[in-house]
Amino acid sequence: MSDAPSYGFDTLQIHAGARPDPATGARQTPIYQTTGYVFRDADHAAALFNLQEVGFIYSRLTNPTIAVLQERIATLEGGAGAVCCSSGHAAQIMALFPLMAPGRNVVVSTRLYGGTVTQMNHTIKRFGWSAKFVDFDDLDALKAAIDDDTRAVFCETIANPGGYVTDIPAVAEIAGAAGLPLIVDNTSATPYLCRPIELGATLVVHSTTKYLTGNGTVTGGCVVDSGTFDWAASDKFPSLSEPEPAYHGLKFAETFGPLAFTFHGIAIGLRDLGMTMNPQGAHYTLMGIETLSLRMERHVQNARKVAEWLEKDPRVDYVTYAGLPSSPYYDRARKICPKGAGALFTFAVRGGYDSCVKFVDALEIFSHVANLGDTRSLVIHSASTTHRQLTPEQQTASGAAPEVVRLSIGIEDADDLIADLDQALAKATA
């Protein structure tokens, strides 16, 4: 689909990157369950290993099934290229890997998934990197946090767990003025609700495990490159702008232009970190993406109806859904995510921590699962699970206070979901 940009989203989510199999005519993308690929001859092999020719070498690096998924996600996000990997957490490391070095830092939002907070607060220190946590609503604080050692700015479009919506254009302007890439985790929004690259993001990361796959079957991640950042404009990103010893002095930015970050992610990131997606998982995600727009419409419709009901219930202190007119982020959500504020949000149960635990245990349709973005409605008490490793202050800052429950609204009948919440609240607050 060389003229893919002229097609609508619903067409692209089915066709982008995919072509009938040239060997068999198979219409669905085959699962290429192979580790290696036969070279035409010695010269062909040498050209592939020298990055002089694009092709398949070894499935840790490239695989035809995964290549279709990469092209499809990049197309839907409006990016130049993409690299898929084993999980959303892997995607975050893959995004940072070409940018960072010992002593360098990344400025990140305080409103992040608890596992990401732990990754940024603790794990990346093992690489000699560090993270500065800032409330991205305070743009002056964001500017002040950036220093000479900062190499990226990181946030989520719709933050997990509270459904907070980031003002991506404002953050992108600050990052751009500092000569830094903005990395946006678009997992909760998906490219159907928001395309961060159009709002100024440099890189977009996904946990493809969630809405893109949509059925809770496989884990995966993806890094999408906008292709718009000039990696050679300063000396901050030598991995991309300076000679690469492993490829006889090749300069990625000079050689590959808008695809520099993507090629580095494959040729260096996947080669050395080895966080490879498996082709079976890519196949499941491709099938999930085919219905992405249909599912997201129902997710949003159900979430709005459930949130409106919860907001009126006297057993509930507050609801954080940005799709409610009462939300302080309502106007921002309409600008950033005009098709809807997603299907992820929290609410506070009267009675605090103990009532939350009782509530979760009493639900029947909602599944108590440490996941989101499934067709099934999911629930979790973040303070005792996904955000358990954080301090109480960090839990509150990230929207996972002890009295808060997170909902991921599925595509079931909304009235059935409300009835289930009703009976569980009755037992939890009796």
Residue pairs with C-beta under 8 A, 6 or more apart in sequence:
1 7
1 12
1 15
1 16
1 17
4 12
4 15
4 16
4 75
7 15
7 16
9 76
9 191
9 192
9 293
10 293
12 72
12 75
12 76
13 72
13 76
13 192
13 289
13 290
13 291
13 292
13 293
14 290
16 71
16 72
16 75
16 76
17 67
17 68
17 69
17 70
17 71
17 72
17 75
18 29
18 68
18 72
18 286
20 26
20 27
21 29
21 30
24 30
29 64
29 65
29 68
29 283
29 286
30 64
30 65
31 65
31 279
31 280
31 282
31 283
32 59
32 63
32 64
32 65
32 279
33 279
33 280
34 59
34 63
35 58
35 59
36 57
36 58
36 59
37 55
37 56
37 57
37 58
39 45
39 48
44 53
44 55
47 53
48 55
48 56
48 57
49 57
50 247
50 248
51 247
51 250
51 255
51 263
51 267
55 62
56 62
56 63
56 64
59 66
59 276
59 279
60 270
60 271
60 274
60 276
61 266
61 267
61 270
61 271
61 276
62 266
63 279
63 282
64 279
65 279
65 282
65 283
65 286
66 84
66 277
66 279
66 282
68 282
68 286
69 84
69 208
69 222
69 277
69 282
69 285
69 286
69 289
70 81
70 82
70 83
70 84
70 222
71 82
72 286
72 289
73 79
73 82
73 84
73 191
73 206
73 208
73 212
73 222
73 224
73 289
74 80
74 81
74 82
74 224
74 225
76 191
76 192
76 289
76 292
77 186
77 191
77 195
77 196
77 197
77 204
77 224
78 191
78 195
78 197
78 198
78 226
79 197
79 204
79 224
79 225
79 226
79 227
80 225
80 226
80 227
80 228
80 258
80 259
80 262
81 224
81 225
81 227
81 258
81 259
81 261
81 262
81 263
82 222
82 223
82 224
82 225
82 262
83 94
83 222
83 223
83 225
83 262
83 265
83 266
83 269
83 270
84 208
84 220
84 221
84 222
84 277
84 282
85 91
85 94
85 220
85 221
85 222
85 223
85 269
85 270
85 275
85 276
85 277
86 219
86 220
86 221
86 275
86 276
86 277
86 278
87 207
87 209
87 219
87 220
87 221
87 275
88 185
88 187
88 205
88 206
88 207
88 208
88 209
88 210
88 219
88 220
88 221
89 115
89 116
89 119
89 207
89 221
90 221
90 273
90 275
91 205
91 206
91 207
91 221
91 222
91 223
92 116
92 119
92 154
92 183
92 185
92 205
92 221
93 119
93 124
93 273
93 275
94 221
94 223
94 265
94 269
94 270
94 273
94 275
95 152
95 183
95 203
95 205
95 223
96 106
96 124
96 129
96 151
96 152
96 183
97 265
97 268
97 269
97 273
98 237
98 239
98 240
98 261
98 264
98 265
98 268
98 269
99 106
99 151
99 152
99 181
99 237
99 239
100 106
100 124
100 127
100 129
100 151
100 152
101 128
101 129
101 151
101 238
102 127
102 128
102 129
103 128
103 149
104 128
104 129
104 130
104 149
104 150
104 151
105 129
105 130
105 131
105 132
105 147
105 149
105 150
105 151
106 120
106 124
106 129
106 130
106 131
106 132
106 150
106 151
106 152
106 153
106 154
107 131
107 132
107 134
107 142
107 145
107 146
107 150
107 152
107 153
107 154
108 116
108 120
108 131
108 132
108 133
108 134
108 153
108 154
108 155
109 133
109 134
109 135
109 136
109 154
109 155
109 156
109 159
109 166
110 133
110 134
110 135
110 136
110 397
110 398
111 135
111 136
111 155
111 156
111 159
111 162
111 164
111 166
111 397
111 398
111 399
112 120
112 155
112 156
112 159
112 160
112 185
112 398
113 156
113 159
113 160
113 161
113 185
113 386
113 398
114 161
114 382
114 386
114 387
114 388
114 389
114 390
114 395
114 398
114 400
115 386
116 156
116 185
117 133
117 387
117 390
117 394
117 398
118 389
118 390
120 131
120 133
120 154
121 131
121 133
124 130
124 131
131 154
132 145
132 150
133 397
134 141
134 142
134 145
135 141
135 397
136 142
136 155
136 166
136 167
136 171
137 167
139 170
139 171
139 174
142 153
142 171
142 174
143 174
143 178
146 153
146 174
146 178
146 180
150 178
150 180
151 180
151 236
151 237
152 175
152 180
152 181
152 182
152 183
153 171
153 174
153 175
153 180
153 181
153 182
153 183
154 182
154 183
154 184
154 185
155 166
155 168
155 171
155 182
155 183
155 184
155 185
156 166
156 184
156 185
156 186
156 187
156 188
157 165
157 166
157 168
157 184
157 185
157 186
157 187
157 188
157 189
157 193
157 194
157 196
157 336
157 337
158 164
158 165
158 166
158 188
158 189
158 193
158 194
158 322
158 337
158 341
158 342
158 344
159 165
159 166
159 188
159 398
159 399
160 187
160 188
160 344
160 372
160 406
161 344
161 345
161 346
161 380
161 382
161 386
161 387
161 398
161 399
161 400
161 404
161 406
162 320
162 345
162 346
162 398
162 399
162 400
162 404
162 406
163 188
163 320
163 321
163 322
163 341
163 342
163 344
163 345
163 346
163 399
164 320
164 322
164 329
164 399
165 322
165 329
165 332
165 333
165 336
165 337
165 341
166 184
166 336
167 332
167 336
168 182
168 184
168 194
168 196
168 199
168 200
168 201
168 336
169 199
169 200
171 182
171 200
172 182
172 199
172 200
172 201
173 200
175 181
175 182
175 200
175 202
176 182
176 200
179 233
179 234
179 236
180 236
181 202
181 203
181 229
182 200
182 201
182 202
182 203
183 201
183 202
183 203
183 204
183 205
184 196
184 201
184 203
184 204
184 205
185 204
185 205
185 206
185 207
186 194
186 196
186 204
186 205
186 206
187 205
187 206
187 207
187 210
187 211
187 373
188 210
188 211
188 342
188 344
188 372
188 373
189 337
189 342
190 206
190 211
190 212
190 292
190 296
192 292
192 293
192 296
192 339
193 296
193 300
193 337
193 339
193 340
193 341
193 342
194 336
194 337
196 204
197 204
197 224
197 226
197 228
199 336
201 226
202 225
202 226
202 228
202 229
203 223
203 224
203 225
203 226
203 261
204 223
204 224
204 226
205 221
205 222
205 223
205 224
206 212
206 221
206 222
206 224
207 219
207 220
207 221
207 373
208 219
208 220
208 221
208 222
208 285
209 218
209 219
209 220
209 221
209 371
209 373
210 371
210 372
210 373
210 374
211 292
211 295
211 296
211 299
211 373
212 220
212 222
212 285
212 288
212 289
212 292
212 373
213 220
213 284
213 285
213 288
213 289
213 373
214 288
214 291
214 292
214 295
214 373
214 374
214 375
215 284
215 288
215 374
215 375
216 369
216 371
216 374
216 375
216 376
217 284
218 278
218 280
218 281
218 284
218 285
219 281
220 277
220 281
220 282
220 285
221 275
221 277
223 261
223 265
225 258
225 259
225 261
225 262
225 265
227 257
227 258
227 259
227 261
227 262
228 258
229 261
230 253
231 237
231 240
231 241
231 252
231 253
231 260
231 261
232 240
232 241
232 251
232 253
232 254
235 241
237 253
239 252
239 264
239 268
240 252
240 253
240 260
240 261
240 264
241 251
241 252
241 253
241 254
242 251
243 249
243 250
243 251
244 250
244 251
244 252
244 268
246 268
247 267
252 260
252 261
252 263
252 264
253 260
255 263
256 262
256 263
269 275
270 276
295 375
295 411
296 339
296 340
296 343
297 339
297 340
298 411
299 340
299 342
299 343
299 409
299 410
299 411
300 323
300 339
300 340
300 341
300 342
300 343
301 340
301 414
302 343
302 377
302 409
302 410
302 411
302 412
302 414
302 417
303 321
303 323
303 340
303 341
303 342
303 343
303 344
303 345
303 409
304 321
304 323
304 324
304 340
304 341
305 414
305 418
306 407
306 409
306 414
306 417
306 418
306 421
307 319
307 321
307 323
307 324
307 345
307 347
308 324
309 418
309 421
310 316
310 319
310 347
310 421
311 318
311 319
311 324
311 326
313 425
314 350
315 349
315 350
315 425
315 426
315 428
315 429
316 347
316 348
316 349
316 350
316 425
317 347
317 348
317 349
317 350
317 403
318 347
318 348
319 345
319 346
319 347
320 327
320 345
320 346
320 347
320 399
321 327
321 341
321 345
322 329
322 330
322 332
322 333
322 337
322 341
322 342
322 345
323 330
323 333
323 340
323 341
323 342
324 330
327 333
329 341
333 341
343 408
343 409
343 410
344 372
344 373
344 406
344 407
344 408
344 409
345 406
345 407
346 382
346 399
346 400
346 404
346 405
346 406
346 407
347 404
347 405
347 407
348 401
348 403
348 404
348 405
349 355
349 356
349 359
349 403
349 404
349 405
349 425
349 428
349 429
350 429
351 403
351 428
351 429
352 402
352 403
353 383
353 384
353 402
353 403
355 403
355 428
355 429
356 381
356 383
356 384
356 402
356 403
356 404
356 405
356 428
357 381
357 384
358 427
358 428
359 405
359 424
359 425
359 427
359 428
360 368
360 379
360 380
360 381
360 405
360 424
361 368
362 423
362 424
362 427
362 428
363 379
363 420
363 421
363 424
364 420
364 423
364 424
365 377
365 412
365 416
365 417
365 420
366 377
366 378
366 379
366 407
366 417
366 420
366 421
366 424
367 374
367 376
367 377
367 378
367 379
368 378
368 379
368 380
369 378
369 379
369 380
370 380
370 385
370 386
371 378
371 408
372 378
372 406
372 408
373 408
374 408
374 410
375 410
375 411
376 410
376 412
377 407
377 408
377 409
377 410
377 412
377 417
378 407
378 408
378 410
379 405
379 406
379 407
379 408
380 386
380 405
380 406
381 404
381 405
381 406
382 395
382 400
382 404
382 405
382 406
383 395
383 400
383 401
383 402
383 404
386 400
387 394
387 395
387 398
387 400
390 398
390 400
392 402
395 401
395 402
400 406
409 417
410 417
